[in-house]
Amino acid sequence: PFQDKFINDRHRFVICTAANQIGKTLAICVKALHHACYVPNAFVLIVSRSEDQAIRMLDMIKGLMRFSKIDFEDTKDEVDNRTELHIKTKNNSGISVIKCVPPTTSALGFPATLLIGDEVGFWEIKVMNEINYFYQVLETRTNSTKNWKHDFLTIGQIIFISNPNGQQGLLWHLQKEDNRFNKYRFS
């Protein structure tokens, strides 16, 4: 039930802090796939703690597609590699992209309709401090899409998940200082 609560939250900014191994990553993988299938020409940007972890998230999404009772074989488009997946949207109304990157400036240049941050409490960013990275690099990825309309999804949404990591870094800052976020905490 906690997964249902935070992945179906319609607010633009959502953060979920929870314990290990309770399904946060699985929930956002489902959210990413659902968004990519139902938003024509969506761009889902998943930023994870490291490149390896980002690749594992995309592998999890591909596994969901492979083992689903829904036949996803006809929905895959030509791009299907370790960091990017293209999906034909419902009724072939467009091509959506799921792209996974580490927390670097490689996120620049992609206008995201959904931005997901994984293990935000443990990001180590070398090019700038984590708080500036969020406001200057990540949030700006969603500004051009935040006013798009959709019947049941929030476009331009930012969802962050993480284990807690003390009173430091981006996760702590967003929980304490940025009142735009709907905040969930589960143990």
Salt bridges, closest charged atoms under 4 A:
ASP9 OD1 - HIS11 ND1 2.73
ASP59 OD1 - ARG82 NH1 3.01
ASP80 OD1 - LYS62 NZ 2.82
ASP80 OD2 - LYS76 NZ 3.36
GLU84 OE2 - HIS86 NE2 2.59
GLU84 OE1 - LYS99 NZ 3.36
GLU139 OE2 - ARG180 NH1 2.68
ASP178 OD2 - ARG180 NH2 2.80
